[in-house]
Amino acid sequence: MAMGPVSGRNGGKRAPMAEINVTPLVDVMLVLLIIFMVTAPLLMAGVPVKLPDSRAGALEQEQKPLQLSLDARGSIYIDEEEVALPQLASRLAAVAAAAAGKEPPQVFLRADTQLDYGRVMAVMGELNHAGLNKVALVTNSAADTAAPGGGAATPAGTTRAGG
């Protein structure tokens, strides 16, 4: 218990202080803040996809990109919502229509390494047909794959879908 200053009336005895020490509380809150800051970026990818490796650097981005993922089974996801291939064209057209008059969003295409090239190109063709031509192919960077546990995915570069 903390003791206050010596008072002359009580014969040199110290009186208890009625103040709370907030230093341990601040220490715990700072540790929790650091933990959340480190783990939040790891929660970004929702669809499990085994990405190919690349030595390309990450891209700058101004607005939230559209995440398009293809898993090992060939299922297509827009952000984290599964979409069948026949409905993909209408969903992408709706995204492009929402950005009418503005710059269309950048598309981050994440495809599993087990997929065949034709499946990925069919999706890129639908992106091109919808007018979403800013496509970044997401890969694992070489530095991330050297570290134990894989690492975070980074957009490798921007391509023009279909030409």
Secondary structure, DSSP 8 states (H G I E B T S, - for coil): --EEEE-TTTTS-EEE------HHHHHHHHHHHHHHHHHGGGG---S-----EE-------SS--EEEEE-TT--EEETTEEE-HHHHHHHHHHHHHHTTTS----EEEEE-TTS-HHHHHHHHHHHHHHT--EEEEEEEEHHHHHSTT---EEEEEEEETT-
